[in-house]
């Protein structure tokens, strides 16, 4: 079985369980992912997605959440995590090349100002008053490849590696950090 933790309004199509705090369409398990334990037995799922979720979890809660995800995954189960790559965003700001790197990706360019676009991605949700008012929205944590891999390793995950996030075209593809790992 496959679970999409924090599935939001755009769940993974192969997920059997789509868990979220909100009543988005397709959510079939309404549960606050900060409330542990989750309503599942240990070793239940062969795969878990946390797509664009971990950056919404305070650093004070992320360890407990990842321990719980580890618990519900079966031995050998796969965890796929996607987050904004904060290092990539910072490099775009320093190099002043936002448009050259991701000008062809509509969702990263909601305005004509590259700085505003970078800030909107970095602080996702807190730049939009309607999203800000929803519980759990807004980025409160940030990762690059090394910091996310270290975090996952501390929680027992192995085989930690980056895979391309093919939802976006190059060269902006690396705006999304996609890490895949497994439970030992």
Backbone torsions as a table, in degrees:
resi	resn	phi	psi	omega
1	UNK	NA	150.4	-176.9
2	UNK	-121.5	136.3	178.2
3	UNK	-119.5	139.4	173.5
4	UNK	-110.3	104.1	-174.9
5	UNK	-88.2	118.4	-174.6
6	UNK	74.9	45.6	-171.1
7	UNK	-62.6	-28.9	-179.9
8	UNK	62.8	-161.8	-177.0
9	UNK	-79.7	-5.4	-177.9
10	UNK	-129.0	73.6	-175.7
11	UNK	-71.8	161.0	174.5
12	UNK	-67.3	132.5	-174.4
13	UNK	-65.7	-23.1	-178.5
14	UNK	-93.8	3.3	-178.4
15	UNK	-77.6	132.8	174.9
16	UNK	-83.7	-38.3	178.2
17	UNK	-113.0	125.7	-179.9
18	UNK	-119.8	98.7	-172.2
19	UNK	-99.6	132.3	177.4
20	UNK	-158.3	157.8	176.8
21	UNK	-70.7	-30.7	-175.1
22	UNK	-100.6	158.8	177.7
23	UNK	-86.1	55.7	176.6
24	UNK	-67.8	157.8	173.2
25	UNK	-57.2	143.7	176.7
26	UNK	79.9	-9.6	176.4
27	UNK	-68.1	126.0	179.3
28	UNK	-118.3	5.2	174.7
29	UNK	-143.7	95.7	179.4
30	UNK	-81.1	114.5	-178.0
31	UNK	-158.7	136.2	175.6
32	UNK	-76.1	117.1	-175.0
33	UNK	-67.6	-10.7	174.1
34	UNK	-81.4	-13.9	179.1
35	UNK	-90.0	112.2	179.1
36	UNK	-115.9	151.0	2.4
37	UNK	-77.2	157.7	175.3
38	UNK	-72.8	158.0	-176.1
39	UNK	-80.3	46.8	-179.6
40	UNK	-137.8	148.8	176.4
41	UNK	-70.4	157.5	174.8
42	UNK	-61.0	149.8	174.2
43	UNK	60.9	34.4	-175.9
44	UNK	-84.6	-41.6	-166.7
45	UNK	-105.9	141.8	176.1
46	UNK	-86.5	-18.3	178.7
47	UNK	-151.7	143.9	174.5
48	UNK	-133.5	136.0	172.5
49	UNK	-105.6	140.1	167.3
50	UNK	-131.6	77.1	-175.4
51	UNK	-87.9	112.6	177.8
52	UNK	57.9	49.4	-176.3
53	UNK	-124.1	-48.0	-170.3
54	UNK	-60.1	-31.4	179.5
55	UNK	-71.7	-9.3	177.2
56	UNK	-94.6	0.6	-176.6
57	UNK	-105.8	125.9	178.3
58	UNK	-58.5	149.6	180.0
59	UNK	-59.7	-22.7	179.8
60	UNK	-76.1	-17.6	-177.0
61	UNK	-110.9	-18.6	-170.1
62	UNK	-63.5	-34.9	-179.9
63	UNK	-64.8	-44.7	179.0
64	UNK	-62.2	-41.5	179.8
65	UNK	-64.2	-46.1	-179.1
66	UNK	-68.2	-33.1	173.6
67	UNK	-61.5	-39.8	-179.9
68	UNK	-69.7	-39.5	176.6
69	UNK	-62.5	-42.3	177.9
70	UNK	-60.4	-41.7	-178.7
71	UNK	-61.4	-43.5	-174.5
72	UNK	-81.6	-14.6	176.1
73	UNK	-78.0	140.5	174.6
74	UNK	-73.2	155.6	174.7
75	UNK	-53.6	131.9	-175.7
76	UNK	83.1	-3.9	-179.6
77	UNK	-64.5	146.5	-175.6
78	UNK	-95.9	136.6	171.4
79	UNK	-116.9	127.7	175.9
80	UNK	-117.0	121.4	-178.0
81	UNK	-119.1	131.3	171.0
82	UNK	-123.2	139.7	179.0
83	UNK	-147.0	160.7	169.4
84	UNK	-63.2	138.5	177.9
85	UNK	-86.7	100.4	-175.0
86	UNK	-63.6	-33.9	176.5
87	UNK	-62.4	-43.0	179.0
88	UNK	-61.9	-44.1	179.1
89	UNK	-61.9	-45.5	-179.8
90	UNK	-62.1	-40.4	177.9
91	UNK	-62.7	-38.6	178.5
92	UNK	-63.8	-40.2	-179.6
93	UNK	-65.7	-49.2	-177.7
94	UNK	-64.9	-43.2	-178.5
95	UNK	-81.8	-9.2	-179.9
96	UNK	54.5	44.4	-177.5
97	UNK	-126.2	30.8	-178.2
98	UNK	-53.3	-51.8	-176.9
99	UNK	-66.1	-37.0	178.6
100	UNK	-66.1	-33.2	-176.3
101	UNK	-89.2	-30.5	-176.0
102	UNK	-144.6	23.3	178.7
103	UNK	-63.9	-17.9	-179.1
104	UNK	-94.2	10.3	-179.2
105	UNK	-115.2	104.4	-172.5
106	UNK	-55.3	-45.6	-174.2
107	UNK	-67.4	-18.1	176.2
108	UNK	-90.9	0.0	-176.1
109	UNK	-134.6	69.8	-179.3
110	UNK	-82.1	-12.7	177.1
111	UNK	-133.7	178.1	177.2
112	UNK	-89.5	-2.0	-177.0
113	UNK	-102.0	111.0	-179.4
114	UNK	-56.2	-37.0	178.6
115	UNK	-62.0	-47.0	178.5
116	UNK	-61.2	-38.1	179.1
117	UNK	-65.2	-43.0	178.3
118	UNK	-63.7	-42.7	179.7
119	UNK	-66.5	-37.4	178.3
120	UNK	-63.3	-40.0	178.5
121	UNK	-72.1	-43.7	-178.6
122	UNK	-62.3	-43.2	-177.5
123	UNK	-107.0	29.6	-175.1
124	UNK	-31.1	128.5	179.5
125	UNK	93.3	-37.1	-179.2
126	UNK	-81.3	-5.2	177.2
127	UNK	-94.9	-5.7	-177.6
128	UNK	-123.7	115.9	-174.7
129	UNK	-59.0	-34.3	180.0
130	UNK	-69.9	-39.3	177.4
131	UNK	-72.8	-40.7	-178.1
132	UNK	-55.5	-33.6	-176.6
133	UNK	-77.5	-11.8	178.1
134	UNK	-85.7	134.0	177.3
135	UNK	-57.8	138.6	176.4
136	UNK	83.3	-3.7	-178.8
137	UNK	-90.5	159.0	-178.8
138	UNK	94.0	136.4	-179.6
139	UNK	-81.3	122.7	-179.5
140	UNK	-119.6	6.2	-177.6
141	UNK	-149.0	155.4	-179.3
142	UNK	-144.9	150.3	-175.3
143	UNK	-142.4	152.0	162.3
144	UNK	-117.3	-178.6	-175.3
145	UNK	-58.7	-46.2	-177.0
146	UNK	-65.5	-43.3	-177.2
147	UNK	-69.8	-37.6	178.4
148	UNK	-70.2	-41.4	178.0
149	UNK	-62.0	-41.2	178.7
150	UNK	-63.2	-44.8	179.0
151	UNK	-59.6	-47.8	-179.1
152	UNK	-65.0	-39.6	178.1
153	UNK	-62.3	-39.1	178.0
154	UNK	-62.0	-22.6	-178.8
155	UNK	-98.7	11.7	173.1
156	UNK	94.8	-1.5	179.3
157	UNK	-74.0	145.3	-179.1
158	UNK	-127.9	172.1	-179.7
159	UNK	62.6	32.4	-174.2
160	UNK	-73.6	121.8	179.7
161	UNK	-153.9	155.3	177.9
162	UNK	-87.5	138.8	172.5
163	UNK	-125.2	149.7	179.7
164	UNK	-63.5	139.6	172.8
165	UNK	-93.0	104.6	-170.5
166	UNK	-85.9	8.7	178.1
167	UNK	-69.6	-23.6	-178.3
168	UNK	-115.6	147.7	177.3
169	UNK	-75.9	157.6	172.7
170	UNK	-69.0	153.3	2.6
171	UNK	-86.5	-4.3	-177.2
172	UNK	-79.9	2.4	-178.6
173	UNK	-54.5	-35.6	-176.5
174	UNK	-76.8	1.4	174.9
175	UNK	-62.5	-28.9	178.7
176	UNK	-105.0	124.4	177.3
177	UNK	-91.5	119.0	180.0
178	UNK	-116.6	114.6	179.7
179	UNK	-113.7	133.2	177.1
180	UNK	-119.0	137.4	179.6
181	UNK	-152.0	-177.9	179.4
182	UNK	-144.4	159.3	174.8
183	UNK	-81.0	133.4	-178.3
184	UNK	-68.0	NA	NA
